[in-house]
Amino acid sequence: MAANGRVKGDTLDAVFSLLSSRNAERAKREIRERLQAIPDVDSFYIHWAEFELSGKFIRGGISDFSEQSTVVVTNSQSDRDIDLLARRARSGAITAGLIEWDEERRALVWFAPYRHFEPGDKMSIRLRGMVITNLLFSEIVDMFNTGSNLTTAEKRALLQLVGGLELREAARIDGVTYETKRSLIKVCCEKLGCSGQKDLVRQIVGQLTHLLSVSGTHLEHGDPAIVFAEDYLNNDMTLIIRRHRSGANMRYFVGGPKDGRPVVLVHGMMFPVILRGVAEYLDRHNIRLYVPLRPGYLEEQPLALLMSDEDIVERGLYEIIQMIEEEGIGPVTLMGNSLGSPIATGYALGSSQRHFSSLVLLSTNLARPGTDPDENSAFYKGMHDLKSDSVLFKLIYLEYRKFYSNSDVCRDILRNHFRNSNVDIDVMEGVHYGRNVYDMFASTYRSSFFGISEDFRHVMSRPNADTRGLPIPLSIIHGDQDPLTGFDEVVKTFPSPKPGLKCIIPGGGHFAATSHGDRTWAAVAKAAELS
């Protein structure tokens, strides 16, 4: 499946099967339109440069609009767009707020003024020049005009109008009639509720100021794991960020009594749900729970760096071993939850007994790539089919960020995903802890999409691990109402020469660790004793 517009319709149907039909159709339409115009992954970046008011170049940058990260560039000639801005500045007559159409790039060039503070609170006014491509412009229009449903042609006409092109010139460039361009602008006015072209330009230019904050994220970007821990888990888990002697940073949550039996959790995509309110169960059952944040989850690294790794799922094992050695807690019980269960099984087979003494699979999700559009497996198959197409991946990343950043939309998606499990819906609605999970999941998803997608790719592109040679006890804990994978299928998939605990949680769904917390964590403690 290449990023050339020949994406299979059933793949997009599957990927967006969890959305409402209206949102799914909108997402698929936008992706198909963008695949027609995007030449390569670089189309997702804002190329910018900072200047003194005189036009002297100070520095440049390349900011990823999809994930809001920035790489700073000090040599203007190392990037063609930054060089274009520098050449335009050197030519003179650039003024604060100048917006113009650049024929070379078929894009807007904007020199926006901003206040720059130096050490000692010294302030100066600088200009930040930005090249605003059609794709970036479309994202801004869609972000701030939800429901307007402007077409690709309408947004392009709007881009040209904001850039100062006369409609006749825009028509000549695109090979259409003047009346066509005029009609497109008229529709834009109607859809955006503007009284005329001047009103239309004022509104859009005001919205473009968002790009100033996006292109300055290298100054403001914080660790999402810290923010998340403070907002959602501060009463249950502690976030540890420390440097391993190898020089690598380790990030992991820790909870439970310090002298408790150590259990290391290989988490799935919705792991925060089972951590909220977990403190009382860890204390009661004497469990010291460690939850390493695997690469791609609550991630502050730019997407490009993560995508350069051959397999970040495999890297997760190395980081878990680093944590065990640094904490001095091995051998430990390794526990996989949800989609983390098959990953944990591979970790247990690929490591020595001095690291892991037993394996526990909790609420395992085998993520089968089925074809039934009415089943969750269709979504998993769609994720699997994405694989390593970086352009398509970023497009879908952008679409899901739009939807999952809204907790109300997130609620609709998750309730659809678990529509066959009332007990899981109760968990998500906050029946057990008084606060629903939708804002928490929205916060998780924004900075975890790559990790989630890589987990699906890893699990679904490989055969299940052969556990018949597993040298440590294997226990299975599973709700009898789990809508994703049945208990019998998990037992059949992971036979073991050293069988451990087989525990069915009556009435438990996929989030049995929350809805039936005491019984589930008691079973985890008992399974850990089999080490």
KOLBA-366135 format. One record per residue (C-alpha): residue in one letter; x, y, z. Coordinates in steps of 0.1 Angstrom, whole numbers, padded with zeros to 4 digits, always signed. Example, Ala and Ser with C-alpha at 12.3 -4.5 7.8 and 13.67 -1.06 7.14 Angstrom:
A+0123-0045+0078
S+0137-0011+0071
This chain:
M+0000+0000+0000
A+0020+0030-0013
A+0014+0067-0006
N+0003+0073-0042
G-0034+0073-0039
R-0038+0036-0045
V-0047+0028-0009
K-0073+0000-0006
G-0107+0012+0005
D-0113-0017+0028
T-0081-0008+0047
L-0092+0027+0054
D-0127+0013+0063
A-0111-0009+0089
V-0087+0017+0103
F-0116+0041+0109
S-0142+0015+0118
L-0142+0027+0155
L-0153+0062+0145
S-0189+0073+0139
S-0199+0068+0102
R-0198+0106+0097
N-0163+0111+0111
A-0151+0080+0094
E-0162+0092+0060
R-0147+0126+0066
A-0114+0111+0076
K-0112+0087+0046
R-0122+0115+0022
E-0095+0138+0035
I-0068+0111+0034
R-0077+0101-0002
E-0075+0138-0012
R-0042+0144+0005
L-0026+0112-0009
Q-0032+0127-0044
A-0010+0158-0036
I+0016+0147-0011
P+0050+0140-0027
D+0068+0128+0004
V+0068+0128+0042
D+0085+0163+0043
S+0051+0178+0034
F+0042+0175+0071
Y+0069+0200+0083
I+0068+0237+0088
H+0101+0252+0075
W+0108+0285+0093
A+0135+0310+0099
E+0140+0339+0124
F+0154+0373+0114
E+0162+0406+0129
L+0140+0434+0116
S+0168+0443+0092
G+0165+0409+0076
K+0197+0394+0091
F+0193+0356+0095
I+0195+0343+0131
R+0184+0306+0129
G+0159+0284+0112
G+0139+0253+0121
I+0119+0224+0109
S+0088+0217+0130
D+0066+0186+0126
F+0030+0198+0126
S+0017+0163+0133
E+0035+0158+0166
Q+0046+0194+0174
S+0084+0189+0177
T+0112+0210+0162
V+0148+0206+0149
V+0168+0238+0149
V+0188+0247+0118
T+0218+0271+0120
N+0228+0270+0084
S+0202+0286+0061
Q+0215+0269+0030
S+0210+0234+0045
D+0173+0235+0037
R+0157+0248+0005
D+0127+0265+0022
I+0148+0281+0049
D+0172+0293+0022
L+0142+0307+0003
L+0132+0327+0033
A+0167+0339+0039
R+0170+0350+0002
R+0137+0368+0004
A+0149+0386+0036
R+0182+0396+0020
S+0164+0411-0010
G+0150+0437+0014
A+0116+0453+0019
I+0103+0426+0042
T+0079+0441+0067
A+0063+0428+0099
G+0033+0407+0090
L+0041+0404+0053
I+0021+0376+0036
E+0027+0368-0001
W+0024+0341-0026
D+0057+0324-0036
E+0055+0310-0071
E+0087+0289-0066
R+0071+0268-0039
R+0034+0274-0048
A+0029+0283-0011
L+0025+0312+0013
V+0055+0330+0027
W+0047+0348+0060
F+0070+0371+0080
A+0053+0373+0114
P+0066+0395+0142
Y+0071+0382+0177
R+0087+0391+0210
H+0120+0374+0218
F+0133+0373+0254
E+0170+0368+0261
P+0188+0360+0294
G+0184+0389+0318
D+0149+0397+0305
K+0162+0416+0275
M+0135+0419+0249
S+0137+0424+0211
I+0113+0421+0182
R+0121+0395+0156
L+0105+0382+0124
R+0097+0346+0120
G+0094+0337+0083
M+0074+0306+0075
V+0066+0286+0043
I+0030+0275+0046
T+0023+0247+0021
N-0011+0237+0009
L-0012+0207+0034
L-0004+0228+0064
F-0029+0254+0054
S-0055+0227+0051
E-0047+0214+0086
I-0052+0249+0101
V-0085+0255+0082
D-0098+0221+0093
M-0086+0226+0129
F-0104+0258+0135
N-0134+0254+0112
T-0147+0220+0123
G-0177+0209+0103
S-0171+0233+0074
N-0161+0204+0051
L-0142+0226+0026
T-0131+0206-0004
T-0094+0205-0015
A-0102+0229-0044
E-0119+0253-0020
K-0090+0253+0004
R-0065+0258-0024
A-0085+0288-0037
L-0085+0302-0001
L-0048+0297+0002
Q-0042+0316-0030
L-0065+0344-0019
V-0047+0348+0015
G-0014+0349-0004
G-0026+0379-0023
L-0031+0363-0057
E-0058+0378-0080
L-0084+0353-0088
R-0076+0355-0125
E-0040+0347-0118
A-0049+0318-0095
A-0072+0305-0123
R-0044+0307-0148
I-0019+0289-0125
D-0044+0260-0119
G-0057+0258-0155
V-0093+0266-0146
T-0117+0295-0154
Y-0120+0327-0135
E-0156+0319-0127
T-0146+0286-0112
K-0122+0303-0088
R-0148+0330-0080
S-0174+0303-0073
L-0150+0285-0050
I-0143+0316-0029
K-0181+0323-0027
V-0186+0288-0013
C-0158+0294+0012
C-0176+0325+0024
E-0208+0306+0028
K-0193+0276+0046
L-0172+0298+0070
G-0199+0323+0076
C-0180+0353+0061
S-0196+0383+0045
G-0170+0387+0017
Q-0134+0382+0007
K-0120+0407+0032
D-0138+0391+0061
L-0126+0357+0048
V-0090+0367+0047
R-0091+0383+0082
Q-0105+0352+0097
I-0080+0328+0082
V-0050+0350+0089
G-0060+0351+0125
Q-0061+0314+0126
L-0027+0311+0110
T-0011+0326+0140
H-0013+0291+0156
L+0017+0283+0135
L+0038+0306+0156
S+0033+0284+0186
V+0038+0252+0166
S+0071+0265+0151
G+0083+0275+0186
T+0078+0241+0203
H+0115+0236+0208
L+0113+0262+0235
E+0081+0249+0252
H+0078+0212+0246
G+0075+0193+0279
D+0076+0157+0287
P+0041+0144+0283
A+0047+0116+0308
I+0053+0142+0336
V+0021+0161+0327
F+0001+0128+0325
A+0014+0115+0358
E+0005+0148+0376
D-0030+0149+0361
Y-0041+0113+0364
L-0019+0090+0385
N-0004+0111+0413
N-0024+0092+0440
D-0015+0057+0427
M+0018+0056+0409
T+0051+0076+0410
L+0069+0085+0378
I+0106+0078+0378
I+0129+0094+0352
R+0165+0084+0357
R+0196+0079+0336
H+0210+0044+0333
R+0248+0039+0335
S+0247+0033+0298
G+0236+0069+0293
A+0200+0060+0283
N+0170+0076+0300
M+0146+0053+0317
R+0110+0063+0324
Y+0087+0041+0345
F+0059+0042+0370
V+0062+0026+0404
G+0035+0018+0430
G+0029-0004+0460
P+0049-0011+0491
K+0087-0009+0487
D+0092-0044+0501
G+0064-0059+0480
R+0069-0087+0455
P+0082-0071+0423
V+0060-0073+0392
V+0070-0056+0359
L+0040-0048+0337
V+0043-0048+0299
H+0014-0025+0292
G-0011-0023+0264
M-0026+0008+0247
M-0051+0016+0275
F-0029+0008+0304
P-0037+0039+0325
V-0072+0026+0330
I-0061-0003+0352
L-0036+0019+0371
R-0061+0044+0383
G-0072+0034+0418
V-0047+0005+0419
A-0028+0017+0450
E-0051+0000+0475
Y-0049-0034+0458
L-0011-0032+0456
D-0008-0024+0493
R-0034-0051+0502
H-0017-0078+0482
N+0019-0067+0488
I+0028-0061+0451
R+0055-0036+0441
L+0044-0028+0405
Y+0068-0014+0379
V+0054-0001+0346
P+0082+0009+0322
L+0069+0033+0295
R+0079+0015+0264
P+0092+0036+0234
G+0064+0055+0216
Y+0042+0059+0246
L+0037+0093+0263
E+0067+0101+0241
E+0086+0134+0239
Q+0110+0122+0211
P+0102+0134+0176
L+0084+0108+0155
A+0112+0108+0130
L+0137+0095+0156
L+0113+0068+0167
M+0107+0057+0131
S+0144+0054+0125
D+0146+0025+0150
E+0143-0009+0134
D+0119-0023+0161
I+0110-0001+0191
V+0090-0031+0205
E+0122-0051+0208
R+0140-0021+0222
G+0114-0022+0250
L+0129-0054+0263
Y+0163-0039+0266
E+0149-0009+0285
I+0130-0032+0309
I+0162-0052+0316
Q+0180-0019+0322
M+0154-0009+0348
I+0155-0043+0366
E+0193-0040+0369
E+0192-0004+0380
E+0166-0011+0406
G+0183-0044+0417
I+0150-0063+0417
G+0156-0093+0395
P+0144-0119+0389
V+0108-0105+0387
T+0074-0116+0377
L+0068-0103+0341
M+0031-0095+0335
G+0016-0086+0301
N-0017-0068+0299
S-0040-0066+0269
L-0019-0062+0237
G+0012-0062+0259
S+0006-0099+0267
P+0019-0114+0234
I+0048-0089+0236
A+0056-0099+0272
T+0056-0136+0261
G+0083-0128+0235
Y+0103-0109+0261
A+0101-0139+0285
L+0114-0162+0257
G+0141-0139+0247
S+0156-0133+0282
S+0173-0153+0309
Q+0158-0166+0341
R+0179-0142+0361
H+0156-0114+0348
F+0122-0131+0348
S+0110-0158+0372
S+0074-0161+0360
L+0051-0148+0334
V+0015-0136+0339
L-0009-0128+0311
L-0037-0105+0322
S-0067-0097+0300
T-0048-0108+0269
N-0057-0092+0235
L-0045-0113+0206
A-0056-0087+0181
R-0066-0111+0153
P-0067-0095+0118
G-0103-0106+0110
T-0124-0092+0081
D-0158-0087+0097
P-0165-0049+0097
D-0188-0054+0128
E-0160-0068+0149
N-0130-0051+0165
S-0107-0074+0145
A-0114-0053+0114
F-0097-0024+0132
Y-0067-0045+0140
K-0064-0058+0105
G-0064-0022+0092
M-0037-0012+0116
H-0017-0042+0105
D-0020-0033+0069
L-0006+0002+0075
K+0028-0013+0083
S+0056+0011+0074
D+0041+0036+0050
S+0054+0068+0066
V+0032+0092+0047
L+0000+0073+0051
F+0009+0067+0088
K+0013+0104+0094
L-0020+0112+0076
I-0039+0087+0098
Y-0019+0100+0129
L-0032+0135+0121
E-0068+0123+0116
Y-0068+0103+0149
R-0052+0132+0168
K-0082+0154+0157
F-0107+0129+0170
Y-0090+0115+0201
S-0080+0150+0213
N-0117+0155+0220
S-0129+0136+0250
D-0165+0135+0238
V-0155+0119+0205
C-0131+0096+0224
R-0161+0085+0245
D-0181+0076+0213
I-0151+0056+0199
L-0144+0037+0231
R-0180+0029+0238
N-0183+0016+0202
H-0151-0005+0207
F-0165-0021+0239
R-0202-0020+0229
N-0206-0057+0237
S-0193-0054+0273
N-0214-0034+0298
V-0190-0041+0326
D-0162-0024+0306
I-0184+0005+0297
D-0191+0010+0334
V-0154+0012+0340
M-0149+0038+0313
E-0179+0058+0326
G-0162+0060+0360
V-0187+0038+0379
H-0159+0024+0401
Y-0138+0055+0408
G-0161+0085+0401
R-0143+0099+0371
N-0146+0086+0335
V-0115+0077+0315
Y-0122+0096+0283
D-0101+0127+0290
M-0073+0104+0303
F-0073+0083+0272
A-0074+0114+0249
S-0043+0127+0268
T-0025+0093+0264
Y-0033+0089+0228
R-0019+0122+0216
S+0016+0113+0225
S+0013+0075+0222
F+0000+0068+0187
F+0033+0056+0173
G+0038+0031+0202
I+0002+0018+0198
S+0006+0014+0161
E+0040-0004+0165
D+0024-0028+0190
F-0002-0037+0165
R+0024-0041+0137
H+0046-0062+0159
V+0019-0085+0172
M+0000-0089+0139
S+0030-0093+0116
R+0045-0122+0136
P+0032-0157+0146
N+0024-0161+0182
A+0054-0170+0204
D+0058-0207+0209
T+0056-0211+0247
R+0061-0249+0248
G+0097-0243+0257
L+0091-0215+0282
P+0114-0223+0313
I+0093-0203+0338
P+0057-0208+0351
L+0030-0192+0329
S-0002-0180+0345
I-0034-0167+0328
I-0059-0143+0344
H-0089-0133+0323
G-0124-0120+0327
D-0151-0143+0314
Q-0169-0114+0297
D-0138-0100+0279
P-0151-0089+0245
L-0117-0089+0227
T-0102-0124+0232
G-0118-0154+0250
F-0101-0172+0279
D-0101-0205+0260
E-0083-0190+0231
V-0056-0175+0253
V-0050-0209+0270
K-0049-0227+0237
T-0025-0201+0222
F+0000-0202+0250
P+0006-0238+0263
S+0033-0241+0289
P+0054-0270+0302
K+0053-0252+0336
P+0016-0242+0339
G+0008-0217+0365
L-0024-0202+0377
K-0055-0204+0355
C-0079-0178+0369
I-0112-0168+0353
I-0127-0136+0368
P-0165-0141+0368
G-0183-0110+0354
G-0150-0094+0345
G-0145-0078+0311
H-0113-0065+0295
F-0107-0041+0325
A-0112-0068+0351
A-0083-0053+0370
T-0104-0023+0376
S-0140-0036+0378
H-0129-0066+0399
G-0098-0051+0413
D-0094-0071+0445
R-0099-0105+0430
T-0077-0097+0400
W-0048-0084+0419
A-0050-0111+0445
A-0047-0136+0415
V-0016-0116+0403
A+0000-0119+0438
K-0008-0156+0439
A+0007-0162+0404
A+0038-0142+0414
E+0043-0166+0443
L+0048-0195+0418
S+0082-0180+0408
